[in-house]
Amino acid sequence: MEILVCVKRVPDNEENEIELNSDGNDIERDDLVYSVNEWDNYAVEEAIQMVDEHGGTVTVVTVGDEESEEVLRREMAMGAEKGILVSDDAFENSDGKGIATILKSVVEKGNYDIIMTGAQADAGAAEVGGMLAAMLDLPYASLVNKIDVAGDKLNVGREVEGGDQEMNEIELPCVLSIQTGINEPRYVGIRGIRKVASVEIPSFSASDLGLASDSVGEAGAQVKKVDYFLPDLGDGAEMLEGSTEEIIDKLIEMLKAKGGLQ
Ligand SMILES: Cc1cc2nc3c(=O)[nH]c(=O)nc-3n(C[C@H](O)[C@H](O)[C@H](O)COP(=O)(O)OP(=O)(O)OC[C@H]3O[C@@H](n4cnc5c(N)ncnc54)[C@H](O)[C@@H]3O)c2cc1C
């Protein structure tokens, strides 16, 4: 089973104070600590477990800058065999369709049975997996929280609104967007990362992938971010300030005062 997992390098919410930038059009990205998108970690773990059981190879791919190589190495330390970095100045300011266009061209260079994405990443759009499947004309399942191999098909579980569970049969090759909780991603230690430190990771540019410059990046973006801000507080809303402990104490006091806690 050949599995390609799309992984994105994202700001680590646990390590950063996220603030708006001075232009007010994005978060301030200087000096942030980055890590792999949480959903993608679950996808990689699932792919590794499937290959352990059924044979094959897990390849991880990311679209990003040179520093994005670190997330590929992290996922390779988990057990993915190969990494692919896709990087080009022409990809900057791509919208979701641009990212899916780039990933499509990577998929077409290989021979994959399953292409996995996370259900969503930091921008929260949850758009790349579905767009990629449509562009590749492949069957697609979203919010996947269970995968069983059934001959030349898969039985996939989907998390449905209200906590209900749905099971689907899906033909291969297919695209799956993986939901958190599908497994318990393994711990990656420094030793594991050192082990893959010298593994060569090929890097592809727009021209390597035969991508027209107006199909990706700012030139290809048909969705343009025009503003980014914190919404005004609604009536009755209150932002709790302070350390996590102080916020918890204030919240308990408020819940008690309103009769929610005895
Ligand atoms: C400086 C900057 C400018 C931007 N400008 C725009 C803009 O003008 N218009 C606009 O629409 N968006 C813009 N974006 C947002 C950006 O294009 C989003 O990252 C993209 O739309 C994907 O959305 P998402 O992160 O919500 O991914 P989702 O669709 O939520 O991600 C789902 C899954 O897709 C895969 N995936 C997503 N991104 C990647 C990646 N880079 N490499 C590999 N796999 C990936 C992962 O598996 C992920 O779990 C900008 C981002 C930045 C940093």
The ligand as an SDF file (V2000), in Angstrom:
LIG
                    3D

 53 58  0  0  0  0  0  0  0  0999 V2000
    1.1480   34.7340    4.2110 C   0  0  0  0  0  0  0  0  0  0  0  0
   -0.1160   33.9680    3.8370 C   0  0  0  0  0  0  0  0  0  0  0  0
   -0.9770   34.5330    2.9150 C   0  0  0  0  0  0  0  0  0  0  0  0
   -2.1370   33.8380    2.5770 C   0  0  0  0  0  0  0  0  0  0  0  0
   -2.9790   34.3850    1.6860 N   0  0  0  0  0  0  0  0  0  0  0  0
   -4.1470   33.7660    1.3770 C   0  0  0  0  0  0  0  0  0  0  0  0
   -5.0770   34.3150    0.4610 C   0  0  0  0  0  0  0  0  0  0  0  0
   -4.8550   35.3840   -0.0800 O   0  0  0  0  0  0  0  0  0  0  0  0
   -6.2190   33.6180    0.2120 N   0  0  0  0  0  0  0  0  0  0  0  0
   -6.5050   32.4410    0.8340 C   0  0  0  0  0  0  0  0  0  0  0  0
   -7.5630   31.8510    0.5810 O   0  0  0  0  0  0  0  0  0  0  0  0
   -5.6400   31.8750    1.6830 N   0  0  0  0  0  0  0  0  0  0  0  0
   -4.4780   32.5140    1.9860 C   0  0  0  0  0  0  0  0  0  0  0  0
   -3.6340   31.9650    2.8740 N   0  0  0  0  0  0  0  0  0  0  0  0
   -4.0460   30.7400    3.5390 C   0  0  0  0  0  0  0  0  0  0  0  0
   -3.3940   29.5270    2.9780 C   0  0  0  0  0  0  0  0  0  0  0  0
   -3.3970   29.4460    1.6180 O   0  0  0  0  0  0  0  0  0  0  0  0
   -4.0070   28.3170    3.6100 C   0  0  0  0  0  0  0  0  0  0  0  0
   -2.9420   27.6810    4.2120 O   0  0  0  0  0  0  0  0  0  0  0  0
   -4.7070   27.3740    2.6610 C   0  0  0  0  0  0  0  0  0  0  0  0
   -5.8890   28.0040    2.1910 O   0  0  0  0  0  0  0  0  0  0  0  0
   -5.0430   26.0700    3.3410 C   0  0  0  0  0  0  0  0  0  0  0  0
   -6.0010   26.3220    4.3400 O   0  0  0  0  0  0  0  0  0  0  0  0
   -5.8910   25.6780    5.7600 P   0  0  0  0  0  0  0  0  0  0  0  0
   -4.5950   25.9740    6.4090 O   0  0  0  0  0  0  0  0  0  0  0  0
   -7.1230   26.0710    6.4770 O   0  0  0  0  0  0  0  0  0  0  0  0
   -5.8610   24.1670    5.3850 O   0  0  0  0  0  0  0  0  0  0  0  0
   -7.0130   23.0760    5.4410 P   0  0  0  0  0  0  0  0  0  0  0  0
   -7.7490   23.0150    4.1710 O   0  0  0  0  0  0  0  0  0  0  0  0
   -7.7960   23.2610    6.7120 O   0  0  0  0  0  0  0  0  0  0  0  0
   -6.0020   21.8500    5.5850 O   0  0  0  0  0  0  0  0  0  0  0  0
   -6.4390   20.5030    5.4290 C   0  0  0  0  0  0  0  0  0  0  0  0
   -5.2400   19.6580    5.1680 C   0  0  0  0  0  0  0  0  0  0  0  0
   -4.6630   20.0030    3.9110 O   0  0  0  0  0  0  0  0  0  0  0  0
   -3.2650   19.7270    3.9460 C   0  0  0  0  0  0  0  0  0  0  0  0
   -2.5080   20.9520    3.7330 N   0  0  0  0  0  0  0  0  0  0  0  0
   -2.9190   22.2240    3.8750 C   0  0  0  0  0  0  0  0  0  0  0  0
   -1.9120   23.0650    3.5940 N   0  0  0  0  0  0  0  0  0  0  0  0
   -0.8440   22.2980    3.2730 C   0  0  0  0  0  0  0  0  0  0  0  0
    0.5000   22.5620    2.9070 C   0  0  0  0  0  0  0  0  0  0  0  0
    0.9690   23.8150    2.8140 N   0  0  0  0  0  0  0  0  0  0  0  0
    1.3310   21.5220    2.6280 N   0  0  0  0  0  0  0  0  0  0  0  0
    0.8850   20.2450    2.7210 C   0  0  0  0  0  0  0  0  0  0  0  0
   -0.3780   19.9320    3.0930 N   0  0  0  0  0  0  0  0  0  0  0  0
   -1.2180   20.9440    3.3470 C   0  0  0  0  0  0  0  0  0  0  0  0
   -2.9560   19.1780    5.3350 C   0  0  0  0  0  0  0  0  0  0  0  0
   -3.0370   17.7760    5.2970 O   0  0  0  0  0  0  0  0  0  0  0  0
   -4.1020   19.7510    6.1570 C   0  0  0  0  0  0  0  0  0  0  0  0
   -4.3490   18.9980    7.3130 O   0  0  0  0  0  0  0  0  0  0  0  0
   -2.4420   32.6020    3.2010 C   0  0  0  0  0  0  0  0  0  0  0  0
   -1.5570   32.0550    4.1270 C   0  0  0  0  0  0  0  0  0  0  0  0
   -0.4070   32.7280    4.4500 C   0  0  0  0  0  0  0  0  0  0  0  0
    0.5490   32.1390    5.4640 C   0  0  0  0  0  0  0  0  0  0  0  0
  1  2  1  0
  2  3  1  0
  2 52  2  0
  3  4  2  0
  4  5  1  0
  4 50  1  0
  5  6  2  0
  6  7  1  0
  6 13  1  0
  7  8  2  0
  7  9  1  0
  9 10  1  0
 10 11  2  0
 10 12  1  0
 12 13  2  0
 13 14  1  0
 14 15  1  0
 14 50  1  0
 15 16  1  0
 16 17  1  0
 16 18  1  0
 18 19  1  0
 18 20  1  0
 20 21  1  0
 20 22  1  0
 22 23  1  0
 23 24  1  0
 24 25  2  0
 24 26  1  0
 24 27  1  0
 27 28  1  0
 28 29  2  0
 28 30  1  0
 28 31  1  0
 31 32  1  0
 32 33  1  0
 33 34  1  0
 33 48  1  0
 34 35  1  0
 35 36  1  0
 35 46  1  0
 36 37  1  0
 36 45  1  0
 37 38  2  0
 38 39  1  0
 39 40  1  0
 39 45  2  0
 40 41  1  0
 40 42  2  0
 42 43  1  0
 43 44  2  0
 44 45  1  0
 46 47  1  0
 46 48  1  0
 48 49  1  0
 50 51  2  0
 51 52  1  0
 52 53  1  0
M  END
$$$$
